[in-house]
Amino acid sequence: MKKVLIFVCLYLSICLCSFAQNTTQRKLTLTAGYGLVTVPQMVEGLSDILGTAITGGTIRYDDATFSGALIAGIKFSTQNKWKYGVDVVYEKFTKKVYNNSSGQYLGDSEGKYWSIIPRVDYYWLNNPVFRLYSGIGAGASFASQKYENNSDSRVVFAFNVAPIGFELGNAIALFGETSFGYNGILNAGIRLRL
């Protein structure tokens, strides 16, 4: 967790320094959102199928629940139609583990994904009240999982591709995106433009 905070602070410091050079327009956008149907959900579903196959069908995962993607972000405007920033995405999950032959409940497996995804957005339509944009981001996800006394953690590639997004409002704006990645196929929330 400390590494994540250090990385975010370092990244934001670099962004602030680079955009401080632009004295004519310094706009900052803060984001809070929620996403559905994420890459971690798809990866965990596939790993459950593979896990069952590798154990010869003796172990089965059921009743998976996911929190959905909780998204916090910050973006910096330039003089043109580009915005640069970073999203921090959190998602947790739990699954029940069963012995497939006896049906015996063995316990819960729990995990979480903390993702840091630097991003760039291009605003196709950029008027004060309504904006349309596309964006792309790539970064790292710190994934961890725990089952009984066993735990595993790893760093994996994280990404988000948003072919179309919109913002509605001026200083306080609602937003929605269709995307593929760690933010979810559909994500929406609120943005505060300073």
N, C-alpha and C positions, 0 to 999 in steps of 0.2 A: 504494500500500500504506500510506503514511503517513497519507493521508486516512482510510482505513478504520480504522486504529488510533486516530486522534484521535476519529473519530465514536463508536467503541465505548467509549472511555474517557469521553467526555463523557456518553453515554447512561447508562452504569453509574453515574457520579457523581450524575447527576440522580436515578436510581432509588434509590441508597443514601441520599441526603439525604431524599428523600420518605418512604422507609420507616423512616428513623431516628426519625421522629416517633412511630411505633407501638412503644411500649416493652413492651407486654404480650406480643406474639408477633412475633419476627423470625426467619423461617425462610428459608433460602437453599437452593436446589437447583441443583447443577451437573450438566450433561448431556454425555454423549459417545455418539454414535450413528452409524448408517450407513443410508442410504436408497437405494431402488431405483426405477427408472422415474420420472425427474424431468422437470420442465418444460424445463430446458436440453437434455435428450436429445431431447425432442419438437421443440423449436425448431430444433435443429441438423439433425434429420432433414428437417424441412420446408424449411429453407434450402438443403439439398443438392438437393432436388427443384427448388426455384425457381432455384438456381444453374445447374443443368443445363439448365433450360428457357430461361433468359436467354441462355446462351451458345449456344443453338441445338443443344444436345446434344453440343457438342464437348468439354466438360469433364464428367467424372463423378467422384463421390466414392464411395469404397468402404471396406469394412473399418473402419468407425468403432468405436472402443473408448472407453468412458467409465469413469471411476474409480468412479462412483456418488457419492452425496452424503455427504461427511464432515461431521458435525454436532457443533458444540460450543455449549453454551448455558448460560444462567444464568437462574433464575427466583426471584422474591421473593414470599412469601406475604403475604396480608392476613389480617385477623381473620375474614373470611367465606370463601367458597369460591372466590375469585378469586386467580389468580397472574399476575404481570406479569414479563416478561423479554425476552431477546433471544437469537436463534439466529444463529450465524455458520456459514455453509455453504460448503464448498469442493468444486468438481468440476472435473476436467480431462478433456480428450478429445484424441484423435488420429484423423485420417482420411487415407487414401491418395487422391491425386489422379491421375487418368488422362486421357489424350487418348482420347476415346470412339471416334474413327474408326480410329486406329491401335492402340489398346490400350496405348500406351506409358505407362509409369509416370513421372509428372512430379515427384513428391515427396510429402512429408507436410505436412498442415495440422494445427497444434496450437492448442489454446485452453484457457482456464480461466474459471471463474465464481467470484468471491468475493462472497457475498451476506450482507448484514446485515439481519435480519428481526426487528424488535420484535414481540412477540406477547403475547396475553392468553389465558389458559385459564380455563374454568369447570369446577370439580370437582363433578360430579353425585353421586358417591359418594366420600366422603373419610374412610375409616377408616384406622387406623394401618398395616395390612398390605396392603390392596387399595384402589386408587382408580380411578375412571372419570372421564374428562374430555373436553371438546371445546375446540378452540382456533382462533384465527385470528391471522394476522400479515401485516404489509405492510412493505416496506422497499425497499432498493436492491440491485442486483446489478452488480458491476463486471466486465464481460465483456471478454475480450481474445482475439484470434486472430492467428496468425502463419503465413504461407506464404512460403517462400523469403525474399526481402528485404522483403516487404510485411507490414505489421502493422496491426491495427485494434483500437481499444478504444472501449467505450461504456458508459454507465450505463443500465440498464434497470430497470423496475419488477419487484420480486420479491415473492412472496406465498407463503403456505401456509395451507390450510384443512384442519383436522383434525376431521372430524365425530365421531370416537370414538378415544380413546386409553386405555391402561391403564397402571398402575404396580403392580408386585407386589414387596413388600418394605418394610422400614421405613427404616433409615438408609441402606442400600444397596438400591436397587430396580432391577429390570429394567423396561423400558418398551417399548411398541409402539404405533404409530399407523397408522391408515389415513388418508391425506391426499391432497390434490392441491396441488402446488406445487413449490417448489425443494427441499424435504426429501425428496421421493419419494412415490410412491403407497403404498408400505410402508416404514416405517422403524422401527428398533428399536435398543436400546442399554442403557446403564446410567446410573442417576442416583444421585448422592450428596446426601443431605439433611442439611444442617447446622443 
